[in-house]
Amino acid sequence: MLNKGSAKKVTIYVNEDTQYHMRPLYEAILTFLMQKGVAGATASRAVAGFGPHHVMHTTATEFLTEHLPIRIEFVETEDVVNALMPTLHDMVTDGLIEVQDTTIVKSGMKDHAAVETRRPHVKQQGKGKLLCIYMAESDKWNGEPLYDAIVKQLRMLDISGATVYRGIMGYGVSGQTHKQGLLHVRHDLPVMVSAIESEEKIKQAVDAIEPMIEDGLIMLSDVDYIRLVPAP
């Protein structure tokens, strides 16, 4: 674990398709850093960029996507960075390595012993209803997203919890496919809201939500639930 104080931040830029010993270079770099005990490293994939060849790489086409830049970052002490640099210099034959002075303000890990001594929980168990509501992301209710309005309605009815799921692809009774396009552009993606409660409360929720839905699906299922909540 790193201590507070002065350190070095290393940023490495490589192409996603650059190989090193028959594997992606960025994967080889991460493996090397992990084997050398580096506290942590992150590789992020860009959506567009160009290098000294002045060729724009973008997600616009599948061919250009393969050449997108990868950015690898890690922070370590100066001594550790100096020891790693010769190997990194040899590995990155086509790319860029940047080293900056930085300051570690806070660094820590969860105390597993403290986690184990946390207060006990209360187990609530019984039978209930699972409510699933399917709609399109573009559906509205009084000028706001329908899924947002439904969650607010569920809170007003004192439903213990609800979750909104956003799909990446789907189709409905119309047979039209809705999916996420290039650069994560949305094309009316499917959305589902789910909640689990007692049969009586779910019935109240259905009565309140049904008039809000113009084109969608409401599904009810019997469930056995186990709910864990912190003890008072």
KASULKA-V999316 format. One record per run of one state. SS is the DSSP state (a for helix, b for strand, c for the rest). FROM is the first residue (numbers start at 1). LEN is the number of residues. If there is no record, write none. Layout:
ss-><SS | SS>
from-><FROM | FROM>
len-><LEN | LEN>
This chain:
ss-><c | b | c | b | c | b | a | c | b | c | b | c | b | c | a | c | b | c | a | c | b | c | a | c | b | c | b | c | b | a | c | b | c | b | c | b | c | a | c | b | c | a | c | b | c>
from-><1 | 5 | 16 | 19 | 20 | 24 | 25 | 36 | 41 | 46 | 48 | 50 | 57 | 59 | 62 | 66 | 69 | 77 | 78 | 92 | 96 | 105 | 112 | 117 | 121 | 137 | 140 | 142 | 144 | 146 | 157 | 162 | 167 | 169 | 172 | 177 | 180 | 182 | 185 | 190 | 198 | 199 | 213 | 217 | 231>
len-><4 | 11 | 3 | 1 | 4 | 1 | 11 | 5 | 5 | 2 | 2 | 7 | 2 | 3 | 4 | 3 | 8 | 1 | 14 | 4 | 9 | 7 | 5 | 4 | 16 | 3 | 2 | 2 | 2 | 11 | 5 | 5 | 2 | 3 | 5 | 3 | 2 | 3 | 5 | 8 | 1 | 14 | 4 | 14 | 2>
